[in-house]
């Protein structure tokens, strides 16, 4: 499987002022994930990420 690259921005906490400015709930905003797609992103790569997210969500629900 091709590795997924997470840069510094992917791991940087959201600035509380930004959360306030967009009217988001601060607790939910802490769990936000941002994805960027470019012209070279393939449909297969998107499907892989969606499958990974599905597995993470299922594991999270089991722990509730």
Secondary structure, DSSP 8 states (H G I E B T S, - for coil): -------HHHHS---HHHHHHTT--HHHHTT-------TT--HHHHHHHHHHHHHHHHHHHHT-
